[in-house]
Each structure stands twice: as C-alpha cells, then as structure tokens.
Amino acid sequence: MTTLTTGAERQLAVERWLLSTVPDRRRVREEWRERPFAMLPCGSLFAAVRIPSSVVRAAAGGEGQDPDQFLADALMGGPVICDRYAALYYALVPASAVRLWAVPDTVCLGRGAEVGVPRPGVSAADTARVYWSVPMDSAGELCSPAAVSQTVMVGRYALAVAHG
C-alpha cells in the first residue's frame, strides 16, 4: 500500500524542522502569527547565502523574467527566501557551506547570524515583505552550494556584460 503525503503534512514537517533551530518555539509561532516571518538562527541546521536581487534578476535574464521560477529551476527546487524591501534573496544551504564560501557579491550567514524566515506557505502572491521565493518542499531539503555559486556567477557575468 502506497502512502501519500499531503502538502499540509509536508508544510507541518517543514515548520517543525525550522522550529527545531530555536529553544523557544512558542515565540517563533507567535511571530509567525503576528507577521509573515520570524528571525531564526543560522549555523546549526542551515546557512543562508545572501544574494542581491540585481544578481538574481540578471541571472534570470533581466526584467520581464520571473526570478522565483528561475531560482526554482536553477537551484533544483532548493529553498530560497526573498526579502522584497531589502532587495535580497537568501538561498538556504547546508551549514557546512559557510566554511568554504568565497563567492563575490554574496555572504554566507552561519553561526551567530539570523535570517528572517517566512512561515511555511507564505508565497509571492501574499504580497508579504518576506516570502518563500522557492518553498521548502521537505524538511531538511536545502540548496546545493555549487548550484547557488553557479547561479551567482551567471548573474555577475550578465551584469558585467550589461555594464560593459
């Protein structure tokens, strides 16, 4: 007999996984109720690569292209958070990536840093300041650091060519 996992069950599993990064889960749940994101620590379960939106948009092919769909394809479904007001994207990668990260125009946030993480299910359609550009589909599913690096380098190249 095959057991199917519903979207709601996967979303709950993702929420529990994210909550495991903090000692006070109640605080984070309250923050998610009051606003669409909560500050979670990096460095234990994941790190977050901070990427300027200009680099993402250039990699996606410029204006008129959907950067969220581009990232979903380029990062093979790995989770990405967008902060519209700060014009930044955060690709969630394994915590170990921080040790070797050296990609220009980006910062890999590890121990001692926090990132605004939207409650699971918040998407671009919600018009929230911080949303899942690429939703975390399963607990613990992260972006490949190599794919993030390659995506950033494509964007940097496109910007360099455009500004010739």
Residue pairs with C-beta under 8 A, 6 or more apart in sequence:
10 137
10 138
10 139
11 120
11 121
12 120
13 138
13 139
14 120
14 136
14 137
14 138
14 139
15 119
15 120
16 139
17 45
17 139
17 140
18 28
18 40
18 117
18 120
18 136
19 25
19 28
19 29
20 45
21 40
21 41
21 44
21 45
21 46
22 28
22 40
22 41
27 38
28 38
28 40
31 37
31 38
31 39
32 38
32 119
36 118
36 119
36 122
36 126
36 128
36 129
36 130
36 131
37 116
37 117
37 118
37 119
37 122
37 128
37 129
37 130
38 116
38 117
38 119
39 114
39 115
39 116
39 117
40 114
40 115
40 116
40 117
41 111
41 113
41 114
42 48
42 95
42 98
42 109
42 110
42 111
42 112
42 113
42 114
42 115
43 95
43 98
43 109
43 110
43 111
43 112
43 113
44 95
44 111
45 95
45 140
46 92
46 93
46 94
46 95
46 142
47 92
47 93
47 94
47 95
47 96
47 97
47 98
47 101
47 108
47 109
47 110
48 81
48 90
48 91
48 92
48 93
48 108
48 109
48 113
48 115
49 90
49 91
49 93
49 97
49 101
49 103
49 106
49 107
49 108
49 109
49 143
49 145
49 148
49 152
50 88
50 89
50 90
50 106
50 107
50 108
50 109
51 88
51 89
51 90
51 91
51 105
51 106
51 148
51 152
51 155
52 87
52 88
52 89
52 105
52 106
53 67
53 82
53 87
53 88
53 89
54 87
54 155
54 159
55 105
55 106
55 152
55 155
55 156
55 159
56 67
56 70
56 71
56 89
56 151
56 155
57 63
57 65
57 67
57 155
58 154
58 155
58 156
58 158
58 159
58 162
59 70
59 74
59 151
59 152
59 154
59 155
59 158
60 66
60 67
60 70
60 71
60 155
61 70
61 158
62 158
62 162
67 82
67 89
67 133
68 80
68 82
68 124
68 133
68 134
71 80
71 89
71 91
71 133
71 134
71 151
72 80
72 133
72 134
74 147
74 150
74 151
74 154
75 91
75 134
75 143
75 144
75 147
75 148
75 151
76 143
76 144
76 147
77 134
77 137
77 141
78 91
78 92
78 93
78 134
78 141
78 142
78 143
78 144
78 147
78 148
79 91
79 92
79 132
79 134
79 135
79 136
79 137
79 141
79 142
79 143
80 89
80 90
80 91
80 92
80 132
80 133
80 134
80 143
81 89
81 90
81 92
81 115
81 116
81 117
81 118
81 130
81 131
81 132
81 133
82 88
82 89
82 90
82 124
82 130
82 131
82 132
82 133
83 89
83 90
83 116
83 129
83 130
84 128
84 129
84 130
84 131
85 129
89 133
90 109
90 115
91 143
91 148
92 136
92 142
92 143
93 108
93 142
93 143
93 144
93 145
93 148
94 142
94 145
95 110
95 111
97 108
97 145
98 108
98 109
98 110
98 111
100 145
101 108
101 145
103 148
103 149
103 152
103 153
104 152
104 156
105 152
105 156
106 152
109 115
116 130
117 130
118 128
118 130
118 131
118 132
120 132
120 135
120 136
121 132
121 135
122 128
122 130
122 131
122 132
123 131
123 132
123 135
124 131
124 133
